[in-house]
Amino acid sequence: MHFTLRIDRAVAHITVHGEIDYTTLPTLRAAAAGLPPHVTELVWDLHDARFMDVAGLHLLFEQPSHEGPARKATVTNLAPQALRLLVLATEVHPDLELTHLLPDTPPATLFDE
């Protein structure tokens, strides 16, 4: 696994190339933690992430333990396997909010009719 980083003003884009698992999790956490203080939004681009296990859930949902600037995190270009994992996670833990992570997702109330 490797990743590419692009910073455009206050938005950082981290594109993951390869698998997201417990072996690669520390590297990806370090990349996010090492962003400059002026970055207020982090976009995880997963178009080239071939596989994501539970470590990916930790990466996307856990709040950073360090005292740094608060950042809005979103995800784009999810593969079907990663999307299914996120949906399963919300079924097990309904308090997980996908609409913040996936900004193009309609609120669940639209489907409650």
Biopython code that builds the backbone (N, CA, C, O; Angstrom):
import numpy as np
from Bio.PDB.StructureBuilder import StructureBuilder

atoms = [
    (1, "MET", "N", (0.842, -1.174, 0.000)),
    (1, "MET", "CA", (0.000, 0.000, 0.000)),
    (1, "MET", "C", (0.883, 1.232, 0.000)),
    (1, "MET", "O", (1.908, 1.287, 0.680)),
    (2, "HIS", "N", (0.471, 2.201, -0.764)),
    (2, "HIS", "CA", (1.042, 3.527, -0.670)),
    (2, "HIS", "C", (-0.102, 4.527, -0.864)),
    (2, "HIS", "O", (-1.228, 4.141, -1.178)),
    (3, "PHE", "N", (0.193, 5.782, -0.677)),
    (3, "PHE", "CA", (-0.842, 6.801, -0.830)),
    (3, "PHE", "C", (-0.234, 8.024, -1.477)),
    (3, "PHE", "O", (0.979, 8.230, -1.443)),
    (4, "THR", "N", (-1.091, 8.828, -2.065)),
    (4, "THR", "CA", (-0.662, 10.115, -2.585)),
    (4, "THR", "C", (-1.410, 11.191, -1.810)),
    (4, "THR", "O", (-2.548, 10.998, -1.382)),
    (5, "LEU", "N", (-0.754, 12.309, -1.644)),
    (5, "LEU", "CA", (-1.311, 13.431, -0.889)),
    (5, "LEU", "C", (-1.289, 14.667, -1.763)),
    (5, "LEU", "O", (-0.271, 15.005, -2.366)),
    (6, "ARG", "N", (-2.428, 15.338, -1.822)),
    (6, "ARG", "CA", (-2.528, 16.614, -2.537)),
    (6, "ARG", "C", (-3.247, 17.583, -1.609)),
    (6, "ARG", "O", (-4.303, 17.269, -1.060)),
    (7, "ILE", "N", (-2.668, 18.748, -1.445)),
    (7, "ILE", "CA", (-3.287, 19.780, -0.610)),
    (7, "ILE", "C", (-3.651, 20.954, -1.508)),
    (7, "ILE", "O", (-2.809, 21.509, -2.213)),
    (8, "ASP", "N", (-4.920, 21.315, -1.462)),
    (8, "ASP", "CA", (-5.431, 22.445, -2.228)),
    (8, "ASP", "C", (-6.055, 23.426, -1.236)),
    (8, "ASP", "O", (-7.202, 23.276, -0.815)),
    (9, "ARG", "N", (-5.266, 24.422, -0.882)),
    (9, "ARG", "CA", (-5.647, 25.400, 0.138)),
    (9, "ARG", "C", (-5.923, 24.721, 1.460)),
    (9, "ARG", "O", (-4.994, 24.215, 2.090)),
    (10, "ALA", "N", (-7.178, 24.690, 1.904)),
    (10, "ALA", "CA", (-7.505, 24.119, 3.219)),
    (10, "ALA", "C", (-8.002, 22.676, 3.130)),
    (10, "ALA", "O", (-8.438, 22.109, 4.131)),
    (11, "VAL", "N", (-7.936, 22.078, 1.928)),
    (11, "VAL", "CA", (-8.447, 20.718, 1.732)),
    (11, "VAL", "C", (-7.302, 19.786, 1.348)),
    (11, "VAL", "O", (-6.568, 20.047, 0.395)),
    (12, "ALA", "N", (-7.161, 18.704, 2.097)),
    (12, "ALA", "CA", (-6.169, 17.679, 1.783)),
    (12, "ALA", "C", (-6.889, 16.476, 1.196)),
    (12, "ALA", "O", (-7.935, 16.061, 1.694)),
    (13, "HIS", "N", (-6.328, 15.928, 0.147)),
    (13, "HIS", "CA", (-6.847, 14.722, -0.496)),
    (13, "HIS", "C", (-5.800, 13.633, -0.324)),
    (13, "HIS", "O", (-4.681, 13.748, -0.826)),
    (14, "ILE", "N", (-6.170, 12.576, 0.387)),
    (14, "ILE", "CA", (-5.291, 11.418, 0.516)),
    (14, "ILE", "C", (-5.912, 10.292, -0.298)),
    (14, "ILE", "O", (-7.018, 9.836, -0.008)),
    (15, "THR", "N", (-5.189, 9.852, -1.317)),
    (15, "THR", "CA", (-5.642, 8.770, -2.179)),
    (15, "THR", "C", (-4.877, 7.513, -1.797)),
    (15, "THR", "O", (-3.648, 7.473, -1.863)),
    (16, "VAL", "N", (-5.617, 6.496, -1.400)),
    (16, "VAL", "CA", (-5.019, 5.235, -0.963)),
    (16, "VAL", "C", (-4.894, 4.306, -2.168)),
    (16, "VAL", "O", (-5.850, 4.111, -2.919)),
    (17, "HIS", "N", (-3.707, 3.740, -2.340)),
    (17, "HIS", "CA", (-3.441, 2.789, -3.421)),
    (17, "HIS", "C", (-3.093, 1.457, -2.778)),
    (17, "HIS", "O", (-1.979, 1.271, -2.288)),
    (18, "GLY", "N", (-4.042, 0.533, -2.779)),
    (18, "GLY", "CA", (-3.809, -0.766, -2.157)),
    (18, "GLY", "C", (-4.831, -1.033, -1.074)),
    (18, "GLY", "O", (-5.925, -0.468, -1.084)),
    (19, "GLU", "N", (-4.472, -1.891, -0.147)),
    (19, "GLU", "CA", (-5.398, -2.333, 0.892)),
    (19, "GLU", "C", (-5.327, -1.452, 2.135)),
    (19, "GLU", "O", (-4.282, -0.896, 2.471)),
    (20, "ILE", "N", (-6.469, -1.345, 2.804)),
    (20, "ILE", "CA", (-6.528, -0.692, 4.111)),
    (20, "ILE", "C", (-6.788, -1.797, 5.120)),
    (20, "ILE", "O", (-7.874, -2.377, 5.156)),
    (21, "ASP", "N", (-5.786, -2.082, 5.939)),
    (21, "ASP", "CA", (-5.898, -3.117, 6.963)),
    (21, "ASP", "C", (-5.050, -2.685, 8.161)),
    (21, "ASP", "O", (-4.520, -1.574, 8.182)),
    (22, "TYR", "N", (-4.926, -3.557, 9.146)),
    (22, "TYR", "CA", (-4.190, -3.167, 10.352)),
    (22, "TYR", "C", (-2.701, -2.961, 10.096)),
    (22, "TYR", "O", (-2.030, -2.301, 10.890)),
    (23, "THR", "N", (-2.174, -3.510, 9.011)),
    (23, "THR", "CA", (-0.775, -3.278, 8.667)),
    (23, "THR", "C", (-0.571, -1.865, 8.124)),
    (23, "THR", "O", (0.439, -1.223, 8.413)),
    (24, "THR", "N", (-1.524, -1.390, 7.346)),
    (24, "THR", "CA", (-1.384, -0.078, 6.711)),
    (24, "THR", "C", (-2.003, 1.058, 7.534)),
    (24, "THR", "O", (-1.744, 2.231, 7.265)),
    (25, "LEU", "N", (-2.815, 0.712, 8.528)),
    (25, "LEU", "CA", (-3.499, 1.722, 9.333)),
    (25, "LEU", "C", (-2.555, 2.738, 9.978)),
    (25, "LEU", "O", (-2.842, 3.933, 9.903)),
    (26, "PRO", "N", (-1.446, 2.336, 10.607)),
    (26, "PRO", "CA", (-0.562, 3.338, 11.224)),
    (26, "PRO", "C", (-0.008, 4.349, 10.224)),
    (26, "PRO", "O", (0.126, 5.529, 10.548)),
    (27, "THR", "N", (0.309, 3.902, 9.028)),
    (27, "THR", "CA", (0.834, 4.812, 7.997)),
    (27, "THR", "C", (-0.216, 5.835, 7.595)),
    (27, "THR", "O", (0.093, 7.018, 7.446)),
    (28, "LEU", "N", (-1.449, 5.391, 7.418)),
    (28, "LEU", "CA", (-2.517, 6.307, 7.018)),
    (28, "LEU", "C", (-2.883, 7.264, 8.148)),
    (28, "LEU", "O", (-3.152, 8.440, 7.901)),
    (29, "ARG", "N", (-2.896, 6.776, 9.375)),
    (29, "ARG", "CA", (-3.137, 7.671, 10.514)),
    (29, "ARG", "C", (-2.046, 8.728, 10.610)),
    (29, "ARG", "O", (-2.331, 9.897, 10.873)),
    (30, "ALA", "N", (-0.805, 8.322, 10.399)),
    (30, "ALA", "CA", (0.316, 9.268, 10.466)),
    (30, "ALA", "C", (0.204, 10.316, 9.365)),
    (30, "ALA", "O", (0.514, 11.486, 9.589)),
    (31, "ALA", "N", (-0.234, 9.910, 8.186)),
    (31, "ALA", "CA", (-0.405, 10.867, 7.089)),
    (31, "ALA", "C", (-1.450, 11.918, 7.451)),
    (31, "ALA", "O", (-1.250, 13.107, 7.202)),
    (32, "ALA", "N", (-2.560, 11.483, 8.035)),
    (32, "ALA", "CA", (-3.599, 12.432, 8.437)),
    (32, "ALA", "C", (-3.124, 13.316, 9.588)),
    (32, "ALA", "O", (-3.389, 14.518, 9.600)),
    (33, "ALA", "N", (-2.431, 12.729, 10.542)),
    (33, "ALA", "CA", (-1.949, 13.502, 11.693)),
    (33, "ALA", "C", (-0.873, 14.509, 11.296)),
    (33, "ALA", "O", (-0.707, 15.530, 11.963)),
    (34, "GLY", "N", (-0.153, 14.237, 10.234)),
    (34, "GLY", "CA", (0.929, 15.111, 9.807)),
    (34, "GLY", "C", (0.525, 16.243, 8.885)),
    (34, "GLY", "O", (1.380, 16.975, 8.385)),
    (35, "LEU", "N", (-0.768, 16.394, 8.656)),
    (35, "LEU", "CA", (-1.220, 17.476, 7.782)),
    (35, "LEU", "C", (-0.961, 18.834, 8.432)),
    (35, "LEU", "O", (-0.998, 18.952, 9.657)),
    (36, "PRO", "N", (-0.701, 19.853, 7.625)),
    (36, "PRO", "CA", (-0.460, 21.182, 8.191)),
    (36, "PRO", "C", (-1.693, 21.713, 8.933)),
    (36, "PRO", "O", (-2.819, 21.328, 8.621)),
    (37, "PRO", "N", (-1.481, 22.583, 9.898)),
    (37, "PRO", "CA", (-2.590, 23.103, 10.715)),
    (37, "PRO", "C", (-3.660, 23.854, 9.915)),
    (37, "PRO", "O", (-4.812, 23.914, 10.345)),
    (38, "HIS", "N", (-3.305, 24.422, 8.773)),
    (38, "HIS", "CA", (-4.297, 25.188, 8.001)),
    (38, "HIS", "C", (-5.298, 24.297, 7.258)),
    (38, "HIS", "O", (-6.281, 24.799, 6.713)),
    (39, "VAL", "N", (-5.061, 22.996, 7.230)),
    (39, "VAL", "CA", (-5.978, 22.066, 6.564)),
    (39, "VAL", "C", (-7.174, 21.819, 7.473)),
    (39, "VAL", "O", (-7.027, 21.327, 8.592)),
    (40, "THR", "N", (-8.358, 22.167, 6.980)),
    (40, "THR", "CA", (-9.584, 22.015, 7.765)),
    (40, "THR", "C", (-10.488, 20.906, 7.245)),
    (40, "THR", "O", (-11.484, 20.566, 7.884)),
    (41, "GLU", "N", (-10.146, 20.338, 6.084)),
    (41, "GLU", "CA", (-10.949, 19.253, 5.526)),
    (41, "GLU", "C", (-10.026, 18.189, 4.953)),
    (41, "GLU", "O", (-9.032, 18.492, 4.293)),
    (42, "LEU", "N", (-10.374, 16.942, 5.219)),
    (42, "LEU", "CA", (-9.616, 15.803, 4.724)),
    (42, "LEU", "C", (-10.545, 14.924, 3.903)),
    (42, "LEU", "O", (-11.574, 14.460, 4.395)),
    (43, "VAL", "N", (-10.174, 14.699, 2.649)),
    (43, "VAL", "CA", (-10.945, 13.834, 1.765)),
    (43, "VAL", "C", (-10.141, 12.556, 1.541)),
    (43, "VAL", "O", (-9.033, 12.588, 1.006)),
    (44, "TRP", "N", (-10.716, 11.439, 1.957)),
    (44, "TRP", "CA", (-10.117, 10.131, 1.701)),
    (44, "TRP", "C", (-10.650, 9.648, 0.364)),
    (44, "TRP", "O", (-11.841, 9.364, 0.240)),
    (45, "ASP", "N", (-9.789, 9.551, -0.632)),
    (45, "ASP", "CA", (-10.183, 9.057, -1.954)),
    (45, "ASP", "C", (-9.801, 7.583, -2.031)),
    (45, "ASP", "O", (-8.620, 7.235, -2.016)),
    (46, "LEU", "N", (-10.808, 6.728, -2.113)),
    (46, "LEU", "CA", (-10.567, 5.286, -2.048)),
    (46, "LEU", "C", (-10.779, 4.589, -3.394)),
    (46, "LEU", "O", (-11.058, 3.391, -3.439)),
    (47, "HIS", "N", (-10.644, 5.346, -4.494)),
    (47, "HIS", "CA", (-10.889, 4.732, -5.805)),
    (47, "HIS", "C", (-9.904, 3.619, -6.138)),
    (47, "HIS", "O", (-10.210, 2.744, -6.949)),
    (48, "ASP", "N", (-8.742, 3.641, -5.529)),
    (48, "ASP", "CA", (-7.731, 2.627, -5.812)),
    (48, "ASP", "C", (-7.451, 1.744, -4.593)),
    (48, "ASP", "O", (-6.441, 1.041, -4.543)),
    (49, "ALA", "N", (-8.355, 1.790, -3.613)),
    (49, "ALA", "CA", (-8.231, 0.916, -2.442)),
    (49, "ALA", "C", (-8.940, -0.392, -2.778)),
    (49, "ALA", "O", (-10.170, -0.445, -2.816)),
    (50, "ARG", "N", (-8.175, -1.430, -3.019)),
    (50, "ARG", "CA", (-8.736, -2.703, -3.483)),
    (50, "ARG", "C", (-9.518, -3.444, -2.401)),
    (50, "ARG", "O", (-10.417, -4.227, -2.705)),
    (51, "PHE", "N", (-9.171, -3.192, -1.135)),
    (51, "PHE", "CA", (-9.799, -3.918, -0.031)),
    (51, "PHE", "C", (-9.717, -3.065, 1.222)),
    (51, "PHE", "O", (-8.740, -2.347, 1.437)),
    (52, "MET", "N", (-10.763, -3.151, 2.056)),
    (52, "MET", "CA", (-10.753, -2.454, 3.339)),
    (52, "MET", "C", (-11.376, -3.374, 4.366)),
    (52, "MET", "O", (-12.480, -3.879, 4.163)),
    (53, "ASP", "N", (-10.671, -3.598, 5.478)),
    (53, "ASP", "CA", (-11.249, -4.392, 6.555)),
    (53, "ASP", "C", (-11.637, -3.464, 7.699)),
    (53, "ASP", "O", (-11.744, -2.254, 7.502)),
    (54, "VAL", "N", (-11.846, -4.005, 8.870)),
    (54, "VAL", "CA", (-12.287, -3.224, 10.026)),
    (54, "VAL", "C", (-11.327, -2.070, 10.340)),
    (54, "VAL", "O", (-11.744, -1.057, 10.901)),
    (55, "ALA", "N", (-10.077, -2.212, 9.990)),
    (55, "ALA", "CA", (-9.116, -1.120, 10.204)),
    (55, "ALA", "C", (-9.559, 0.140, 9.466)),
    (55, "ALA", "O", (-9.337, 1.253, 9.944)),
    (56, "GLY", "N", (-10.181, -0.032, 8.310)),
    (56, "GLY", "CA", (-10.694, 1.119, 7.574)),
    (56, "GLY", "C", (-11.786, 1.842, 8.340)),
    (56, "GLY", "O", (-11.892, 3.067, 8.270)),
    (57, "LEU", "N", (-12.599, 1.091, 9.070)),
    (57, "LEU", "CA", (-13.621, 1.726, 9.899)),
    (57, "LEU", "C", (-12.981, 2.565, 10.994)),
    (57, "LEU", "O", (-13.436, 3.670, 11.291)),
    (58, "HIS", "N", (-11.929, 2.033, 11.589)),
    (58, "HIS", "CA", (-11.211, 2.802, 12.614)),
    (58, "HIS", "C", (-10.633, 4.079, 12.008)),
    (58, "HIS", "O", (-10.710, 5.150, 12.611)),
    (59, "LEU", "N", (-10.070, 3.962, 10.844)),
    (59, "LEU", "CA", (-9.481, 5.126, 10.178)),
    (59, "LEU", "C", (-10.529, 6.203, 9.912)),
    (59, "LEU", "O", (-10.276, 7.387, 10.132)),
    (60, "LEU", "N", (-11.688, 5.799, 9.445)),
    (60, "LEU", "CA", (-12.699, 6.759, 9.010)),
    (60, "LEU", "C", (-13.575, 7.301, 10.131)),
    (60, "LEU", "O", (-14.058, 8.430, 10.044)),
    (61, "PHE", "N", (-13.790, 6.509, 11.190)),
    (61, "PHE", "CA", (-14.729, 6.927, 12.229)),
    (61, "PHE", "C", (-14.095, 7.398, 13.526)),
    (61, "PHE", "O", (-14.723, 8.162, 14.260)),
    (62, "GLU", "N", (-12.886, 6.978, 13.836)),
    (62, "GLU", "CA", (-12.271, 7.382, 15.103)),
    (62, "GLU", "C", (-11.810, 8.825, 15.036)),
    (62, "GLU", "O", (-11.311, 9.301, 14.017)),
    (63, "GLN", "N", (-11.994, 9.498, 16.152)),
    (63, "GLN", "CA", (-11.466, 10.851, 16.279)),
    (63, "GLN", "C", (-9.977, 10.762, 16.592)),
    (63, "GLN", "O", (-9.566, 9.900, 17.368)),
    (64, "PRO", "N", (-9.166, 11.631, 16.009)),
    (64, "PRO", "CA", (-7.736, 11.575, 16.309)),
    (64, "PRO", "C", (-7.471, 11.803, 17.791)),
    (64, "PRO", "O", (-8.144, 12.610, 18.432)),
    (65, "SER", "N", (-6.492, 11.093, 18.329)),
    (65, "SER", "CA", (-6.180, 11.217, 19.752)),
    (65, "SER", "C", (-5.277, 12.409, 20.041)),
    (65, "SER", "O", (-5.144, 12.824, 21.192)),
    (66, "HIS", "N", (-4.665, 12.954, 19.016)),
    (66, "HIS", "CA", (-3.764, 14.092, 19.232)),
    (66, "HIS", "C", (-4.560, 15.391, 19.322)),
    (66, "HIS", "O", (-5.697, 15.485, 18.859)),
    (67, "GLU", "N", (-3.942, 16.359, 19.916)),
    (67, "GLU", "CA", (-4.579, 17.661, 20.031)),
    (67, "GLU", "C", (-4.168, 18.502, 18.843)),
    (67, "GLU", "O", (-3.147, 19.188, 18.888)),
    (68, "GLY", "N", (-4.934, 18.457, 17.807)),
    (68, "GLY", "CA", (-4.664, 19.233, 16.611)),
    (68, "GLY", "C", (-5.938, 19.915, 16.175)),
    (68, "GLY", "O", (-6.954, 19.871, 16.870)),
    (69, "PRO", "N", (-5.876, 20.543, 15.023)),
    (69, "PRO", "CA", (-7.073, 21.228, 14.545)),
    (69, "PRO", "C", (-8.182, 20.234, 14.205)),
    (69, "PRO", "O", (-7.916, 19.130, 13.730)),
    (70, "ALA", "N", (-9.410, 20.633, 14.449)),
    (70, "ALA", "CA", (-10.548, 19.795, 14.072)),
    (70, "ALA", "C", (-10.668, 19.814, 12.553)),
    (70, "ALA", "O", (-10.571, 20.868, 11.926)),
    (71, "ARG", "N", (-10.878, 18.644, 11.975)),
    (71, "ARG", "CA", (-10.987, 18.540, 10.523)),
    (71, "ARG", "C", (-12.258, 17.791, 10.149)),
    (71, "ARG", "O", (-12.625, 16.802, 10.783)),
    (72, "LYS", "N", (-12.907, 18.273, 9.129)),
    (72, "LYS", "CA", (-14.032, 17.556, 8.557)),
    (72, "LYS", "C", (-13.448, 16.467, 7.659)),
    (72, "LYS", "O", (-12.620, 16.756, 6.795)),
    (73, "ALA", "N", (-13.869, 15.230, 7.855)),
    (73, "ALA", "CA", (-13.383, 14.124, 7.033)),
    (73, "ALA", "C", (-14.526, 13.583, 6.190)),
    (73, "ALA", "O", (-15.627, 13.358, 6.692)),
    (74, "THR", "N", (-14.257, 13.376, 4.907)),
    (74, "THR", "CA", (-15.215, 12.772, 4.003)),
    (74, "THR", "C", (-14.515, 11.688, 3.190)),
    (74, "THR", "O", (-13.287, 11.611, 3.150)),
    (75, "VAL", "N", (-15.323, 10.859, 2.549)),
    (75, "VAL", "CA", (-14.806, 9.767, 1.724)),
    (75, "VAL", "C", (-15.426, 9.876, 0.341)),
    (75, "VAL", "O", (-16.598, 10.223, 0.195)),
    (76, "THR", "N", (-14.626, 9.575, -0.664)),
    (76, "THR", "CA", (-15.121, 9.583, -2.034)),
    (76, "THR", "C", (-14.636, 8.339, -2.764)),
    (76, "THR", "O", (-13.642, 7.722, -2.381)),
    (77, "ASN", "N", (-15.345, 7.991, -3.804)),
    (77, "ASN", "CA", (-14.966, 6.889, -4.697)),
    (77, "ASN", "C", (-14.841, 5.543, -3.993)),
    (77, "ASN", "O", (-13.866, 4.817, -4.192)),
    (78, "LEU", "N", (-15.825, 5.217, -3.175)),
    (78, "LEU", "CA", (-15.815, 3.931, -2.482)),
    (78, "LEU", "C", (-16.086, 2.782, -3.441)),
    (78, "LEU", "O", (-16.996, 2.854, -4.267)),
    (79, "ALA", "N", (-15.308, 1.740, -3.331)),
    (79, "ALA", "CA", (-15.572, 0.507, -4.060)),
    (79, "ALA", "C", (-16.748, -0.205, -3.387)),
    (79, "ALA", "O", (-17.035, 0.059, -2.219)),
    (80, "PRO", "N", (-17.429, -1.100, -4.102)),
    (80, "PRO", "CA", (-18.578, -1.791, -3.507)),
    (80, "PRO", "C", (-18.248, -2.519, -2.200)),
    (80, "PRO", "O", (-19.065, -2.504, -1.279)),
    (81, "GLN", "N", (-17.088, -3.147, -2.094)),
    (81, "GLN", "CA", (-16.735, -3.876, -0.869)),
    (81, "GLN", "C", (-16.617, -2.926, 0.306)),
    (81, "GLN", "O", (-17.123, -3.226, 1.388)),
    (82, "ALA", "N", (-15.965, -1.794, 0.124)),
    (82, "ALA", "CA", (-15.803, -0.825, 1.215)),
    (82, "ALA", "C", (-17.145, -0.202, 1.596)),
    (82, "ALA", "O", (-17.422, 0.009, 2.777)),
    (83, "LEU", "N", (-17.967, 0.088, 0.607)),
    (83, "LEU", "CA", (-19.288, 0.646, 0.895)),
    (83, "LEU", "C", (-20.128, -0.349, 1.680)),
    (83, "LEU", "O", (-20.821, 0.034, 2.623)),
    (84, "ARG", "N", (-20.077, -1.610, 1.307)),
    (84, "ARG", "CA", (-20.831, -2.644, 2.028)),
    (84, "ARG", "C", (-20.359, -2.741, 3.480)),
    (84, "ARG", "O", (-21.169, -2.913, 4.391)),
    (85, "LEU", "N", (-19.049, -2.630, 3.687)),
    (85, "LEU", "CA", (-18.505, -2.656, 5.048)),
    (85, "LEU", "C", (-19.045, -1.484, 5.869)),
    (85, "LEU", "O", (-19.400, -1.663, 7.034)),
    (86, "LEU", "N", (-19.110, -0.297, 5.281)),
    (86, "LEU", "CA", (-19.648, 0.862, 5.991)),
    (86, "LEU", "C", (-21.128, 0.663, 6.320)),
    (86, "LEU", "O", (-21.567, 0.993, 7.422)),
    (87, "VAL", "N", (-21.885, 0.136, 5.386)),
    (87, "VAL", "CA", (-23.307, -0.103, 5.627)),
    (87, "VAL", "C", (-23.493, -1.133, 6.741)),
    (87, "VAL", "O", (-24.338, -0.953, 7.617)),
    (88, "LEU", "N", (-22.715, -2.198, 6.710)),
    (88, "LEU", "CA", (-22.793, -3.206, 7.771)),
    (88, "LEU", "C", (-22.445, -2.599, 9.135)),
    (88, "LEU", "O", (-23.075, -2.917, 10.143)),
    (89, "ALA", "N", (-21.451, -1.736, 9.153)),
    (89, "ALA", "CA", (-21.054, -1.096, 10.411)),
    (89, "ALA", "C", (-22.198, -0.259, 10.977)),
    (89, "ALA", "O", (-22.414, -0.249, 12.189)),
    (90, "THR", "N", (-22.928, 0.437, 10.120)),
    (90, "THR", "CA", (-24.041, 1.254, 10.613)),
    (90, "THR", "C", (-25.226, 0.394, 11.041)),
    (90, "THR", "O", (-26.028, 0.814, 11.875)),
    (91, "GLU", "N", (-25.342, -0.812, 10.474)),
    (91, "GLU", "CA", (-26.398, -1.714, 10.925)),
    (91, "GLU", "C", (-26.095, -2.243, 12.328)),
    (91, "GLU", "O", (-27.007, -2.428, 13.134)),
    (92, "VAL", "N", (-24.835, -2.482, 12.615)),
    (92, "VAL", "CA", (-24.424, -2.974, 13.926)),
    (92, "VAL", "C", (-24.396, -1.834, 14.944)),
    (92, "VAL", "O", (-24.769, -2.018, 16.103)),
    (93, "HIS", "N", (-23.958, -0.673, 14.510)),
    (93, "HIS", "CA", (-23.863, 0.520, 15.377)),
    (93, "HIS", "C", (-24.642, 1.660, 14.718)),
    (93, "HIS", "O", (-24.054, 2.470, 14.001)),
    (94, "PRO", "N", (-25.939, 1.735, 14.946)),
    (94, "PRO", "CA", (-26.761, 2.755, 14.293)),
    (94, "PRO", "C", (-26.353, 4.191, 14.611)),
    (94, "PRO", "O", (-26.748, 5.109, 13.892)),
    (95, "ASP", "N", (-25.575, 4.406, 15.667)),
    (95, "ASP", "CA", (-25.151, 5.758, 16.007)),
    (95, "ASP", "C", (-24.062, 6.277, 15.065)),
    (95, "ASP", "O", (-23.766, 7.471, 15.081)),
    (96, "LEU", "N", (-23.465, 5.420, 14.255)),
    (96, "LEU", "CA", (-22.492, 5.876, 13.254)),
    (96, "LEU", "C", (-23.247, 6.640, 12.184)),
    (96, "LEU", "O", (-24.261, 6.169, 11.668)),
    (97, "GLU", "N", (-22.756, 7.800, 11.860)),
    (97, "GLU", "CA", (-23.458, 8.680, 10.937)),
    (97, "GLU", "C", (-22.723, 8.742, 9.596)),
    (97, "GLU", "O", (-21.661, 9.357, 9.492)),
    (98, "LEU", "N", (-23.289, 8.108, 8.583)),
    (98, "LEU", "CA", (-22.663, 8.100, 7.260)),
    (98, "LEU", "C", (-22.841, 9.403, 6.506)),
    (98, "LEU", "O", (-22.028, 9.721, 5.638)),
    (99, "THR", "N", (-23.880, 10.165, 6.809)),
    (99, "THR", "CA", (-24.118, 11.377, 6.029)),
    (99, "THR", "C", (-23.007, 12.403, 6.207)),
    (99, "THR", "O", (-22.796, 13.235, 5.324)),
    (100, "HIS", "N", (-22.291, 12.363, 7.331)),
    (100, "HIS", "CA", (-21.159, 13.277, 7.509)),
    (100, "HIS", "C", (-19.943, 12.781, 6.734)),
    (100, "HIS", "O", (-19.189, 13.572, 6.169)),
    (101, "LEU", "N", (-19.766, 11.480, 6.714)),
    (101, "LEU", "CA", (-18.619, 10.879, 6.049)),
    (101, "LEU", "C", (-18.803, 10.842, 4.537)),
    (101, "LEU", "O", (-17.855, 11.042, 3.778)),
    (102, "LEU", "N", (-20.034, 10.584, 4.114)),
    (102, "LEU", "CA", (-20.371, 10.512, 2.690)),
    (102, "LEU", "C", (-21.349, 11.639, 2.392)),
    (102, "LEU", "O", (-22.559, 11.419, 2.459)),
    (103, "PRO", "N", (-20.879, 12.825, 2.068)),
    (103, "PRO", "CA", (-21.762, 13.993, 1.973)),
    (103, "PRO", "C", (-22.849, 13.888, 0.905)),
    (103, "PRO", "O", (-23.827, 14.633, 0.967)),
    (104, "ASP", "N", (-22.714, 12.994, -0.067)),
    (104, "ASP", "CA", (-23.731, 12.849, -1.101)),
    (104, "ASP", "C", (-24.806, 11.842, -0.727)),
    (104, "ASP", "O", (-25.681, 11.544, -1.541)),
    (105, "THR", "N", (-24.757, 11.309, 0.494)),
    (105, "THR", "CA", (-25.721, 10.321, 0.959)),
    (105, "THR", "C", (-26.951, 11.035, 1.505)),
    (105, "THR", "O", (-26.822, 11.909, 2.362)),
    (106, "PRO", "N", (-28.141, 10.679, 1.025)),
    (106, "PRO", "CA", (-29.338, 11.316, 1.588)),
    (106, "PRO", "C", (-29.562, 10.868, 3.022)),
    (106, "PRO", "O", (-29.223, 9.736, 3.368)),
    (107, "PRO", "N", (-30.121, 11.724, 3.861)),
    (107, "PRO", "CA", (-30.399, 11.342, 5.246)),
    (107, "PRO", "C", (-31.322, 10.128, 5.302)),
    (107, "PRO", "O", (-32.164, 9.938, 4.425)),
    (108, "ALA", "N", (-31.160, 9.322, 6.325)),
    (108, "ALA", "CA", (-31.943, 8.094, 6.488)),
    (108, "ALA", "C", (-33.441, 8.386, 6.563)),
    (108, "ALA", "O", (-34.251, 7.530, 6.208)),
    (109, "THR", "N", (-33.820, 9.570, 7.015)),
    (109, "THR", "CA", (-35.240, 9.911, 7.151)),
    (109, "THR", "C", (-35.950, 9.904, 5.801)),
    (109, "THR", "O", (-37.172, 9.761, 5.757)),
    (110, "LEU", "N", (-35.223, 10.053, 4.711)),
    (110, "LEU", "CA", (-35.847, 9.999, 3.399)),
    (110, "LEU", "C", (-36.364, 8.601, 3.084)),
    (110, "LEU", "O", (-37.263, 8.438, 2.259)),
    (111, "PHE", "N", (-35.795, 7.591, 3.743)),
    (111, "PHE", "CA", (-36.169, 6.209, 3.469)),
    (111, "PHE", "C", (-37.127, 5.643, 4.508)),
    (111, "PHE", "O", (-37.501, 4.473, 4.431)),
    (112, "ASP", "N", (-37.525, 6.456, 5.476)),
    (112, "ASP", "CA", (-38.362, 5.972, 6.579)),
    (112, "ASP", "C", (-39.856, 6.106, 6.290)),
    (112, "ASP", "O", (-40.649, 6.159, 7.230)),
    (113, "GLU", "N", (-40.248, 6.159, 5.077)),
    (113, "GLU", "CA", (-41.672, 6.351, 4.754)),
    (113, "GLU", "C", (-42.415, 5.047, 4.733)),
    (113, "GLU", "O", (-43.620, 5.026, 4.480)),
]
sb = StructureBuilder()
sb.init_structure("model")
sb.init_model(0)
sb.init_chain("A")
sb.init_seg("    ")
for serial, (resi, resn, name, xyz) in enumerate(atoms, 1):
    if name == "N":
        sb.init_residue(resn, " ", resi, " ")
    sb.init_atom(name, np.array(xyz, "f"), 0.0, 1.0, " ", f" {name:<3s}", serial, name[0])
structure = sb.get_structure()
